[in-house]
Amino acid sequence: MNASKLAGRGAERPDTGARETARRTKTRERLMDAAYRQFSEHGINGTSVEAITDDAGFTRGAFYSNFSSKEELFFALTERENRVRLEVLRENFARLVAPLGDTAGKPAPHLIEGIIADVLSFQPDNRQWCLMQSEFRLLALRDPEVAPRFLAASQSFLRELAAMVDTAVRSVGVRFLIDTLDLTRMLMDQFDSAMQEAILSGAEDPEAVVREHVMRTLPLLVHSLTDTIEP
């Protein structure tokens, strides 16, 4: 075989590898999208591998060439959804909190109210994600092998979110009177509780019910725990 043919084959390999990687990534994404739908509707234990592959339009072989089990898919899905939410907030948070720097003294509740409303509007389907999180949490509570990894993922998400919030508010001369991580956890718990109650009550528009609850309670809570940074 001459050198030009060898060179030609060598030049094709990176391209082939890139296409294979892109195809594999697309397959994984479709499987995770299908799992999201199935887990939300039927629960993790109530969803079979076949249900996920049928929804995604793949075979069992495609599933097991990407994930060793439903649990591994569960963690990949958790990581993806947490990352999506953090990226959306990271892109917008500095702009959202900028008005706090235009006030003299402690930020007024209505300014905090506006920020919280904007943050809520940027989030993907909160009802479906609440159902998913409940499924994930139940699985972790029941399975001691899953629990440590689930807890680590949850804590990592909270730490990243708290760091983002702390950096943003300090950049406009504001600080919290309690640890930012504790405040972030408190706010997330309030939101999750409101969404669960809205779903349990059978509300036609749970997002609207949650927004009403959050806007009635969280702005005043954040305002009471916020102060300006002394020069």
Residue, then its C-alpha position, 0 to 999 in steps of 0.5 A: m500500500n502506498a504512502s498516499k493511501l495510508a495518509g488518506r486513511g489516517a486523515e479520515r480517522p479523526d473525522t470518523g471518531a468525531r462522528e462516532t462521539a457525536r452519535r453516541t452523545k445524541t443517543r445518550e441525550r435521547l435516552m435521558d430525555a426518554a427516561y425523564r418522561q418515563f420516570s416522571e410519569h411512572g416512577i423509577n421502579g415502575t419504569s423498565v429499560e424497555a419502556i425507556t428504549d421504546d420511548a427513545g426509539f432504540t434497542r436494549g443494546a443501545f441502552y446498555s452500550n451507554f448505561s450499565s443500569k437504570e441507576e447509572l442513567f438516573f445519576a447521569l440525568t441528575e447531573r445533566e438537569n442540575r448543570v442545566r439549571l446552574e448554567v441558566l442561572r449563571e448566565n443571568f444572575a449577575r444581571l438580575v441582582a444588578p438593581l440591588g447596587d443602585t439602592a442606598g442602604k438595605p435592598a427593599p423587599h420589592l427589589i428582592e421580589g423582582i429578582i426572585a420572580d425573574v429567577l423562577s421564570f428562567q427555570p425549566d418545567n418545575r413541576q416535572w423536575c419536582l416529580m423527578q427529584s422526589e423519585f430520586r430522593l426516594l430511591a436514595l432513601r431506600d438504597p444505601e448504595v445510591a444514597p451517598r452519591f445522591l447526597a454528594a450530588s445534591q450538596s454539590f449543586l447547593r454549594e455551587l448555587a450558594a457560591m453563585v448567589d454570594t458572589a453576585v450579591r457581594s458584587v453589588g455591596v450586599r451580604f447575608l446575615i446568615d451563611t449563604l449556603d444555609l440561606t440557599r438551602m432554606l430557600m430551596d426547601q421552601f420552593d420544593s415544599a410549595m411545589q409538592e403542596a401544589i401538586l398534591s392539591g391538584a392545582e391546574d397550574p401548580e407553577a402559578v400556585v408556587r409563584e404566589h406562595v413564593m412571592r408572599t413569603l420569600p422576599l420578606l424572608v430574604h429582606s430580613l436576612t440581608d444587609t449592606i456591606e460597610p465600606 
